[in-house]
């Protein structure tokens, strides 16, 4: 089979999965079911047809608006679908095998968590714990990192941020980290292993600085009390590190 077909297939699959991920990000924070009920327009409540649900294509053809009432469709659909497609394509390009499929799953979980944290400052335990369990299970199908490395990464990632958050609260008398952040770093450690954790935090810090700079350029104030989605920053940093780790065939450090 032509090697290019694998990333193309991964991208197409990602677009389809991205449509479901967008539904999770939009509906779950509102307490709505993500698996039951037909998709409808949020404005006129018209039930969407199959032609309205083609990932990316339907959004572009409708110019981002409902075909019936003309209301603007939330851009989360387009962004998450494109993101999921890119993740699927890159994962299968980095490793056109079981490891690549596992990496795509890793990336899709991270995308969902990043979107939820950026939008609602929420990292659901159901997703982070599932990500951790799947990461440990992947050790039986992927050679590197091995299971012990992943287990140390899971425990070390959680404890590192938990202790940092605890120390900050003790010294400053207020929360400095969300309760889901240590769990997410632990879950990432279950995928990348303990050696990648410093790079994940470094990457997250750089992404956070960039986000703060963009807020300042937009005229928004950034102070010590400004809430920034640390989970989103870690997720953004983690997937590129998985690509590098996979393509180099071992630990990052």
C-alpha positions in Angstrom: 0.0 0.0 0.0 1.2 3.5 -0.8 2.6 4.9 2.5 0.7 8.2 1.9 -2.6 6.4 2.2 -2.1 5.9 5.9 -2.0 9.6 6.9 -4.7 10.4 4.4 -6.9 7.7 6.0 -6.0 9.0 9.5 -6.9 12.5 8.5 -10.3 11.4 7.1 -11.1 9.3 10.1 -10.0 12.3 12.3 -12.5 14.6 10.6 -15.3 12.2 11.3 -14.3 11.7 14.9 -13.8 15.4 15.3 -17.5 15.9 14.6 -18.3 13.8 17.6 -15.6 15.5 19.7 -17.1 18.9 18.9 -20.5 17.6 20.1 -18.9 16.6 23.4 -17.2 20.0 23.8 -20.5 21.9 23.1 -23.0 19.7 24.8 -21.3 18.2 27.8 -20.7 21.5 29.7 -24.4 22.2 29.3 -25.4 18.9 30.8 -26.8 17.6 27.5 -26.3 14.0 26.3 -23.6 13.6 23.7 -24.8 10.2 22.4 -28.6 10.5 22.3 -30.8 12.8 20.3 -30.4 14.0 16.7 -28.3 17.0 15.9 -30.3 20.2 15.6 -29.7 23.9 14.9 -29.1 25.7 18.2 -31.3 28.6 17.0 -34.3 27.3 15.0 -34.0 23.7 16.3 -34.3 22.2 12.8 -33.2 18.6 12.7 -30.0 18.4 10.7 -29.9 16.1 7.7 -27.0 13.9 6.5 -25.9 16.6 4.0 -25.6 19.1 6.9 -23.3 16.8 8.9 -20.4 16.2 6.5 -17.3 17.3 8.5 -15.8 20.6 7.4 -17.5 20.4 3.9 -21.0 21.2 5.3 -19.7 24.1 7.3 -17.9 25.6 4.3 -20.8 25.1 1.8 -23.2 26.7 4.3 -20.8 29.6 4.9 -20.9 28.7 8.6 -24.7 29.3 8.8 -27.9 27.3 9.3 -29.5 26.5 5.9 -32.9 27.3 7.2 -32.7 30.3 9.6 -29.3 31.7 8.6 -28.0 31.7 12.2 -24.3 31.4 12.6 -23.0 28.0 13.5 -20.6 27.8 16.4 -17.1 27.7 15.0 -16.1 25.0 17.5 -17.3 22.4 15.0 -15.0 23.5 12.3 -11.9 24.1 14.5 -12.2 20.8 16.3 -12.9 18.8 13.1 -9.9 20.3 11.4 -7.8 19.7 14.6 -8.8 16.1 14.8 -8.1 15.5 11.1 -4.7 17.0 11.5 -4.0 14.8 14.5 -5.1 11.7 12.7 -3.0 12.5 9.7 0.2 13.3 11.7 -0.2 10.3 13.9 -0.4 7.8 11.0 2.4 9.7 9.2 4.7 9.4 12.3 3.9 5.7 12.6 1.6 3.9 10.1 0.8 1.0 12.4 -0.8 0.2 15.8 1.4 2.8 17.4 0.1 5.5 15.1 -3.5 4.5 15.9 -2.7 4.7 19.6 -1.1 8.1 19.1 -4.2 9.4 17.2 -6.3 8.3 20.2 -3.9 10.1 22.5 -4.2 13.3 20.4 -8.0 13.2 20.1 -8.3 12.9 23.9 -5.9 15.8 24.3 -7.8 17.9 21.8 -11.1 17.3 23.6 -9.6 18.1 27.0 -7.8 21.2 25.7 -11.0 22.5 24.2 -13.0 21.9 27.4 -10.4 23.5 29.5 -10.0 26.6 27.3 -13.8 27.0 27.0 -15.0 26.0 30.5 -11.8 25.6 32.7 -12.9 22.0 33.1 -11.0 18.8 32.8 -13.5 15.9 33.4 -12.1 13.1 35.5 -13.9 10.6 33.2 -11.7 11.7 30.3 -8.4 12.1 32.1 -8.7 8.8 33.9 -9.7 7.1 30.7 -6.7 8.7 29.0 -4.4 7.4 31.7 -5.8 3.8 31.6 -5.5 3.6 27.8 -2.0 5.0 28.0 -0.9 2.2 30.3 -2.7 -0.4 28.2 -0.9 0.9 25.1 2.4 -0.4 26.6 1.3 -3.9 25.6 1.1 -2.9 21.9 3.8 -0.3 21.6 7.4 -1.0 22.6 8.4 2.5 23.9 8.0 3.7 26.5 7.7 0.5 28.5 5.0 -0.1 31.1 7.2 0.7 34.1 8.3 4.0 32.5 4.7 4.9 31.9 3.6 4.0 35.4 6.4 6.2 36.9 5.3 8.9 34.5 1.7 8.7 35.6 2.5 8.8 39.3 5.3 11.4 38.9 3.3 13.7 36.8 0.3 13.7 39.2 2.5 14.2 42.3 4.6 16.9 40.8 1.7 19.3 40.0 -0.3 18.2 43.1 2.6 19.3 45.3 3.2 22.5 43.4 -0.5 23.4 43.7 -0.5 22.4 47.4 2.6 24.5 48.1 1.2 27.5 46.3 -2.1 27.3 48.2 -0.1 27.0 51.5 2.1 30.0 50.7 -0.4 32.3 49.0 -3.7 31.2 50.6 -5.4 30.7 47.2 -5.7 28.2 44.4 -2.9 28.4 41.8 -3.8 25.2 39.8 -7.0 23.6 38.9 -7.7 20.2 40.4 -7.7 18.5 37.0 -4.2 19.7 36.0 -2.2 17.2 38.1 -4.5 14.4 36.8 -3.9 15.4 33.2 -0.1 15.6 33.6 -0.3 12.1 35.2 -2.3 10.9 32.2 0.2 12.4 29.8 3.0 10.6 31.7 1.2 7.3 31.2 1.7 7.9 27.5 5.0 9.6 27.2 6.8 8.2 30.2 8.5 10.0 33.1 11.4 11.4 31.0 9.1 13.6 28.9 7.4 15.4 31.8 9.9 18.2 32.1 9.5 18.9 28.4 5.7 18.9 28.7 5.9 21.5 31.4 8.4 23.6 29.5 6.3 23.4 26.4 3.2 24.3 28.4 4.9 27.3 29.9 6.0 28.6 26.5 2.5 28.1 25.1 1.1 29.9 28.2 3.5 32.8 27.7 2.4 33.1 24.1 -1.3 33.0 25.1 -0.6 35.8 27.7 1.2 37.9 25.1 -1.7 37.5 22.7 -4.1 38.7 25.4 -2.0 41.7 26.0 -1.8 42.5 22.3 -5.6 42.3 22.2 -5.8 44.9 25.0 -6.8 42.5 27.7 -5.2 42.7 31.1 -3.1 39.8 32.4 -2.5 39.8 36.1 -1.6 37.2 38.8 -5.3 36.5 39.2 -6.0 35.9 35.5 -7.2 32.3 35.0 -5.3 30.6 32.1 -6.1 27.0 31.0 -2.9 25.1 32.1 -4.5 21.9 31.0 -4.9 23.2 27.4 -1.3 24.3 27.4 0.0 20.9 28.5 -2.2 19.1 25.9 -0.9 21.4 23.1 2.7 20.6 24.2 2.2 16.8 24.7 1.1 15.7 21.2 4.1 17.1 19.3 6.3 15.5 21.9 4.6 12.2 21.2 5.4 12.6 17.4 9.1 13.4 18.1 9.3 10.5 20.6 7.7 8.1 18.1 9.8 9.1 15.1 13.0 9.0 17.1 12.1 5.6 18.5 12.7 6.2 22.2 12.7 8.4 25.3 13.0 12.2 24.8 15.6 12.6 27.5 
